[in-house]
Amino acid sequence: MNPDLLDFDRAALERFFAGLGEKPFRARQVLRWIHRRGAGDFAAMSDVAKELRAKLAERARIAAPRALSDVTASDGTRKWLIEVDGANAVESVYIPEPGRGTLCVSSQAGCVLDCAFCSTGKQGFGRNLGTGEIIGQLWLANRLLEGERPVTNVVMMGMGEPLLNLDNVIPALRLMLDDDAYGLSRRRVTVSTSGIVPGMDRLREECPVALAVSLHAPDDALRERLVPVNHKYPIRELLAACNRYLERAPRDFVTFEYVMLEGVNDSDAQARELTAIARRVRCKFNLIPFNPFPRSGFRRSGAERIGRFAEVLQQAGLTVTTRRTRGEDIDAACGQLAGEVEDRTRRSTGRAPRRMVPIRGLNA
């Protein structure tokens, strides 16, 4: 099968064109057509020589992603179910806000980590997404949304653990940052991880962007219950990796994400334990009200409890935000994404299969 040019960052595209006997500027032309203009076929590339367009049609392809469904929440949040192969589909979410538009991108079909409070992990793991399948979510969003270049920020907080798929995630990140592609600043692209320490070190070296770490507990015993990867990379090692990352990061802090679970991790004492962690690494905290899903076994902390928890952190001089829940009525909120996954882990999920509804005209 011919190579998919969505899989290529600038360097890979230049190598491809060199193999065709073409000059490097041809790669820049095609990069702009695919990513800045959203071209899905070579015939549209009007300033590319006709002979080259014909050669590309014979030797390459642009495997544009296909949206199987498109739903919009009452608050304007929009969610797409995107087909990646015959057995797997992933979800990505667009969150509109005044002056910005944030796209939440998936990196895997399902997730192998099985965090206790996450719906995605409960459906098991299918496979890693390729670079084209990752960047294709941004390609598709810019094409389907109204307005010029509506996506201003990207967060890799969708389905999957990005740092377990860095061979494909890093080229996708480079395309997001490339001025001839999407031209986003490093501060506007955030990778979220549950704490894969070797992946944090590799990302630091190859493509440092803003970093968010799913902390969710102030001590190893509780974090191991909520985030099982803590068995392998305990908090002490995680904080050391955060400090290494900050040596190259585009921001001078790491964002610690902390889902608020009633009676589990939301006490004043646990907030005070977090202040001790904050003394060991430059950070801010993002408190996330738990978004329920069937048979999760958890409840969302009440608004007063979340407010008090934030107050304890703020009194210690820490920067704290509380995430506004978006898209909850279409299962598009944090921890609720669940596409269609052929589970290789044979995990018993108890979830009914989701019906995929094609949207007429969506992929035109």
N, C-alpha and C positions, 0 to 999 in steps of 0.2 A: 504494500500500500504506500502511496506517496506520502511524504512527510507533511504534517500539519503545521503551517507556519505560526499558528497560535502557540505552539510549543516552544518557539524560539525567542529568547531575549536578543538584544542587539548583537552581542558577540556571536551567538549561534547563527543568527541570520546572516551576518557578514561572512561567516565560514561557508554557509550554504551557497551564497552568491559567488564566492570565490570558486567553489566547486563547479559552478556553471560558467566560469570564465568571465564573470561580471565584476565591475568595479564596486568598491564599498558604498558609494553614494546610492546605488540601487537599493541596498538594504535599508538605508534611511528613508528613501521614497516609500518603499512598501511598508515599513514600520509605521509611517505616518498614515498611510491609507487604511491599514488594518485597525490601528488603535485610536488614532485621533479622529478619523472620519467614519469609523465603523464599517468599512467595506467588507462584504462577505464573499466577494468573487473578484477575480482578476480583471474581468472586462470593465469594471467601474473605474479602474486606475488610469484615468485619461492622460496623465502626463508621463506614463511609463510607455516606452517604445512598444509598438504593436507586436513586433517580433518577440520581445521579451515576455509580453503578456501571454502569447501563444505558448512559449516555452514553459512558463509557470503553470499554465493550465494542464500541460502534459506531465509535469514533474513534481507538482506540489498541490496542496489543497488548503482551504481555510475551513476547518470543521466547526462552523458556527454552532454554539450551543442551542438547544431547543428547550423552550419552556413548556412544561406539561400543564401547569396551572399558574394562575395569577390572581391573587386575592389581596384586597385592600381592607385594612382595619378601620374602625371608626375614627381613630386618631390620625389617619393618613399613612400609617406604616404599610408597606407593601411587601408581600412575600411571593417568591417564585419557587416552584418545584422544577428543577432542571435535570433533564435526562443526561446521564453520563455514559450509560450503556444499557443493554437489554435487561440487566438485572438490578441496576442501582440508579437512584436519583437522589439529588441533594437539594437542600433548601438554602436560599440566600435571602437576605432581608434588607430593604431600603428604609431608612428612618429620616424623614424630612424634618428639619428644624429651621428656624429663622437664620438665614445667612449661611447655612451649611446643609449638606446632605450626606449621610453616612451609610455606607454599604457594609453589611456584615457578611463575610465570605467564608465558605466552607473549604476545608483542605483535605478531608477524607469522607468517604461514604460510610457513615456511622463512626464509631470511636471504640478503640480497644481498651480504654482506661477504666470505664465503668465507674465514674464518680457517683456517689450514693444519691445525690440530689439532682442529677442531670438526666433528662428524658432521652437525649441523643445516645448516651452510653448504654441505656437499657435495651436498645434495639440491636446491639451487637456491632460488629465491624465487617464491612465489605471489602474495601480496598483503598489504597492511596489514590488521590486524584492526580492526573498529569498536570503539567504546567498550563497547557491550553485549557483544561477543564477548570482550573483555578482562575486564571486571568479571564477566561470566557464569561465568568459571572459578572465581572466589571464591564467587559465588552457589551454584554447583553443589557445590563442595567442602563448604561449610557445610551444605548439605542432605543430602549423602550420608554425611558422617562422623558417627560417634556422639558424643553429648555436646553441650552447649550452646556455640555459638560456638567450635568447636574450633580455628579458624585464628587464631593470635595474631600471626603475622608473615607478611608477603608480600615475596617477592623477585622482581623482574622480571628473572629470569635464565633464562627458558625460551627458546623458539624466537624468534629475531628480535632486531633492534637497536631497543630502545625509543625512542631519541632520533631515529630516522628516522620515527617515527609519533606525534609529540607531539600532534597535533591530536586524536587519540583516546586517547592514554595519559594526558594531563593530566586530562581529565574523569574517567577511571577512577580515577586517584590521588585526586582530590577526593572521590569516593565512598568510597574506602577510609578516608579521614580523617574523613569527616562523622559526627558523633555520632548522627545519625538514620539512618545507613546501617550502616557497619561499625565506626566509632569507633576505628580504630587510630591510635596516635601516629605522628608523623613519624619517630621513631627506629626504629619497627618496620616501616617500609616502605622497601625499598631498591631503587633503580634501578641496574642494571648497564649500563655502556656500554663499547664498544671505543674510545671517544675521539672522539665527534662534537662538536667544540668549539662550534659554534653552538647545538646542542641543549643542551649543558651550561649555556650562558649563558641560554637561554630557560627551562629548568627552574628555574634559580636564581631567576629573576624571578617565575615564575608558580606554582610549587608545589615548593619545595625540600623534599626528603626525604633520607634517607641515600643516599650515593653510593658505588658501587663502580666501579672502572675496571679494565678488562682490560689489564694492562700486559705481562706475559709476556716481557719482554726489557729489558735495561738500556741498550741503544743503538739508534739508529735503523736501522742496517743489518740487524740481526737482527729487530727488531720489524717492519720492512717485509716481511720474508720470512714472518713468522708472522701478522701482523695487517696486511693490505694497506692499510687506511685510514690507516696511519701515513704513507704517501706524501703524503697531503693534510694531515694534522694531526700533524706530528712531535712528538717528546717535549717539546721546549721549549715549543711552543704548548699542548700538553696540560697540562703542569704549571702554566702561567699560568692556564689555565681552571680547574684544580683550586683554585688559590688564590683566584680570584674566587668560586668556588662556596662556599668555606668562609666567606665573609663572611655568607652567609645560611643555612648548613646547620644542621640540628638536632643534628649531632655536630661535634666540633672536629677531626675527621680525615676523610680519604678512605681507603677501603680499596682497596689495590692487589691485584688478583687476579693470581696468577702460577702458570700451569700448569707442572708439573715434567716436562721432557722429557729423557730420558737422553742425555747427550753433546751437547745442543743449547744449553740455557740454565741448566745446573745446576752450574756450576763454582764454586769458592771465589772466583775472580777476578770472576766475574759477580755473585756476592753482594756483594762489596766495591763494585762499580760501583753497585749498588742503594743502598748507604748514602749515596752522593753525591747520588742523586736524593732520598732521604729528607731530606736537609738543606735541600732547596728547597721542601718542602711538608709540612704536618703529615699524617702517614699511618700506617697500619699495613699489614702484609703478610699476605695469606691465601694460603698455598702449597697448590696443588691437585694431588694426584697425577693424572697423565694417565689418562683413562679410554679404553681402546683401542676402536677400531671397525675393521671390515675395510678393508684397504689404506690405512690412515692414513699409514704410513711412519714412525711414531714409536713409541718405547717409553717406558714409565713409568720415571722415576728410582727407584732402589732406596730402601728405607726408610733405610738408613744415609746415603746421599747427601743425601736430603731433610733428615734430621736434622742433618747437618753444615752444609748450606746455611742452615738456620734458626739454627744456632748462630752462624755468622758475623754474621748480621743482629742477633741478640740481643746479641752482644758489643759491637755498636755502639750499644746502648741502644734498639733498635727493638722494637716490639710485633709479635710474629709468631705466627700460628696456622697449623696444618696441618689442612686440611679432611678430615674423616673421609668416606671414600667411602661413599655410601648408594645403595641401589637398583641396584647394578651388575648383579645377576643378571636384572633386567628392563629393562636399557638405560635406566635413569632417572637415572643419575649425570650430573655436570656434563659438558657437551659431547656427550652421547649422544642427546639428544632428536631425534627425526626422525619427523614425522607423515606425512600424505599431502598432497603438494604438487604442484599443477599448475605446473611450473617455467616462468616467463616468461623466464628467462635462458638456457634451453636448455643448461644446464650438464650435462656428461656425468658422472654420479655413480657409475655402476657398482653402484648399490644395487638389490637386488631389491625390488619393491613389497611393502609390508607388508599382510598381510590384516587387515581390520578385522572384529572379531568382536563383534556386538551382545550385550549382557548382559541377560538376561531380568529385567524388573522394575527395571532401573537407572534409568529415566527416569520412573518413576511419581510 
